[in-house]
Amino acid sequence: MLVDEAKLFVASGKGGDGMVSFRREKYVPMGGPSGGDGGRGGDVILQTDANLNTLYFFRKRSHFKAKPGGKGGSSNKTGADAERLLVRVPQGTVVRDATTGGLIADLVGPDAVVVVAPGGRGGRGNARFKSASNQAPRMAEKGEPGLERWITLELKMIADVALVGLPNAGKSTLLSVVSNAKPKIADYPFTTLEPNLGTVVYDNLDLVFADIPGLIEGAHLGIGLGHSFLRHVQRTSLIVHILDGSADDPLADYNQIRAELALYDEDLAERPEILVVNKIDLPDAREYLELLNESFAERGIQAPLAISALTRENVDRLIQRVFELSANLPKPHLSQKADEPVYELRDDDGMAFELEVNDGVFFVRGDRIERAAAMTYWDYEEAVLRFQKTLEATGIAAALEKEGVSSGDTVFIGDFELEWSE
């Protein structure tokens, strides 16, 4: 079973907490602060694996959470960094943010890697806060919270040649004849409900063929699982367009498929193509073949190659032509389009925040200020004063005062409930 879509929840590890500690040794009366930093939380990373061909594994497991970093220790001991959580995916996996749809990565090559959830940094111990004016700081930082998010995975098959056409044109039969693939074959439309891959060998060379399930009118809009099928064509260098020679109007069928490809991705309209008329073993198809060739010639289209996948007539000529043409073709450009934004994992430009007042309660929201609150030891007065200075430096304090905050009012910074004090 080909599973080519999945939705995952990923959570990186929280950074380890920094420690408040002082050196206590005999004959060292002025030992000073010695609290160590916390270790970094584990990242969640995706890496391609050549042995995987589907996303089926993610039907069984969809939650991945990395471990937190170790806590800082006394004597300036730094906590251990957590190991990265490695999640393996097939080559050709497109990773997107599930909320925004923004592109995170397009994992094409072998062992391609992307960090989808960076681990939180470790909090600083009190030894890091020592200064000329504060020789014995009684404050430290908690570890930075990890990042939690939903992502989606889409698999686009990596193949050299795509077999496209209307349902029942004979794509699966051709693939079974020329390769080691064993697709389901029957004499009715929509026999193939998922793409099939097969390796074709010719003169010590090999190419991977992809049998794309039959496309119908409106496929570019997702009709008939159109999007699920069409995206697998985008990786291929060459298209073999198969027409049913026994159909009522093969020329109209050709125009329909060409339109669907162009409407889904305009680059596909320029992809090199070999046009094939199949089923010439049938009397009607062979009888009207000359008339069909004339119709294509009138429209400036090169005469198609007539074959019979069932009897294997001219199949060897087709394979020879595919390999000859493929030898001189560059691989399609696989990086994201210029107008397709790459999703930024974190916004570190400025300290953006939102302020809302509801029934005398103040709500402050913003990624960076919420992380700063989560990293504050509220039990230490120095840490609280430091957070107050952060509010002032970022303009949040001024915004609260402008909205009329006063001593005793409740202020929420994300999930943290605070009492405002002058």
Secondary structure, DSSP 8 states (H G I E B T S, - for coil): ----EEEEEEE----------B--BTTBTT--B----------EEEEE-TT---SGGGGT--EEE--------STT--------EEEEE-TTEEEEETTT--EEEEE-STT-EEEEE--------GGGG--SS-SS----B------EEEEEEEE----SEEEE-STTSSHHHHHHHHSS------SSTT---S-EEEEEEETTEEEEEEE-----TTGGGTTTSHHHHHGGGTT-SEEEEEEETTSS-HHHHHHHHHHHHHHH-GGGGGS-EEEEEE-TTSHHHHHTHHHHHHHHHHTT----EE-BTTTTBTHHHHHHHHHHHHTT------S--TTS-B--S---SS---EEEEETTEEEEE-HHHHHHHHTB-TTSHHHHHHHHHHHHHTTHHHHHHHTT--TT-EEEETTEEEE---
